[in-house]
Amino acid sequence: MTTSSVVAALMLHNQSCSQCRMGEPCVVTERILDEWLHRQAAAQVEASTSAWPAEDAA
């Protein structure tokens, strides 16, 4: 999920959610953000592990 798709998902949700329109906390918004943060962290871990040099089989 890219940053722009997260923003689009949040904007779409905020238009239809009465809690979000009133500025109140919303479980769905938190879930969207948590999923995005989890994917970002997983992508960083994957990028850092793929950058490690491979061990030589000696």
C-alpha beads as a LAMMPS data file, in Angstrom:
LAMMPS data file: protein, C-alpha beads

58 atoms
57 bonds

1 atom types
1 bond types

-500.0 500.0 xlo xhi
-500.0 500.0 ylo yhi
-500.0 500.0 zlo zhi

Masses

1 110.0

Atoms # bond

1 1 1 0.000 0.000 0.000
2 1 1 1.612 3.244 -1.095
3 1 1 1.340 6.528 0.741
4 1 1 -1.014 7.918 -1.898
5 1 1 -3.305 4.881 -1.644
6 1 1 -3.405 5.253 2.151
7 1 1 -4.348 8.906 1.794
8 1 1 -7.043 7.982 -0.746
9 1 1 -8.418 5.242 1.544
10 1 1 -8.511 7.603 4.511
11 1 1 -10.172 10.376 2.516
12 1 1 -12.823 7.995 1.209
13 1 1 -13.452 6.615 4.689
14 1 1 -13.572 10.068 6.286
15 1 1 -16.286 11.161 3.846
16 1 1 -18.580 8.328 4.896
17 1 1 -17.754 8.042 8.611
18 1 1 -19.693 10.291 10.967
19 1 1 -17.106 9.813 13.735
20 1 1 -14.276 10.943 11.473
21 1 1 -16.254 13.919 10.177
22 1 1 -16.716 15.027 13.798
23 1 1 -13.011 14.555 14.540
24 1 1 -13.561 11.640 16.921
25 1 1 -11.301 8.563 17.086
26 1 1 -12.323 5.792 14.705
27 1 1 -11.296 2.120 14.772
28 1 1 -11.374 1.831 10.972
29 1 1 -9.003 4.780 10.530
30 1 1 -6.661 3.301 13.127
31 1 1 -6.742 -0.051 11.308
32 1 1 -5.893 1.595 7.959
33 1 1 -2.957 3.447 9.511
34 1 1 -1.738 0.407 11.464
35 1 1 -1.818 -1.765 8.341
36 1 1 0.144 0.857 6.404
37 1 1 2.738 1.210 9.173
38 1 1 3.087 -2.581 9.382
39 1 1 3.646 -2.834 5.625
40 1 1 6.168 0.021 5.707
41 1 1 8.125 -1.688 8.488
42 1 1 8.039 -5.031 6.684
43 1 1 9.284 -3.389 3.486
44 1 1 12.173 -1.758 5.361
45 1 1 13.158 -5.063 6.974
46 1 1 13.006 -6.807 3.609
47 1 1 15.097 -4.085 1.977
48 1 1 17.721 -4.200 4.717
49 1 1 17.992 -7.997 4.721
50 1 1 18.313 -8.158 0.947
51 1 1 21.185 -5.654 1.150
52 1 1 23.232 -7.949 3.407
53 1 1 26.004 -9.792 1.618
54 1 1 25.429 -13.490 1.100
55 1 1 27.583 -15.883 3.072
56 1 1 30.163 -17.809 1.048
57 1 1 29.749 -21.556 1.180
58 1 1 33.281 -22.641 1.932

Bonds

1 1 1 2
2 1 2 3
3 1 3 4
4 1 4 5
5 1 5 6
6 1 6 7
7 1 7 8
8 1 8 9
9 1 9 10
10 1 10 11
11 1 11 12
12 1 12 13
13 1 13 14
14 1 14 15
15 1 15 16
16 1 16 17
17 1 17 18
18 1 18 19
19 1 19 20
20 1 20 21
21 1 21 22
22 1 22 23
23 1 23 24
24 1 24 25
25 1 25 26
26 1 26 27
27 1 27 28
28 1 28 29
29 1 29 30
30 1 30 31
31 1 31 32
32 1 32 33
33 1 33 34
34 1 34 35
35 1 35 36
36 1 36 37
37 1 37 38
38 1 38 39
39 1 39 40
40 1 40 41
41 1 41 42
42 1 42 43
43 1 43 44
44 1 44 45
45 1 45 46
46 1 46 47
47 1 47 48
48 1 48 49
49 1 49 50
50 1 50 51
51 1 51 52
52 1 52 53
53 1 53 54
54 1 54 55
55 1 55 56
56 1 56 57
57 1 57 58
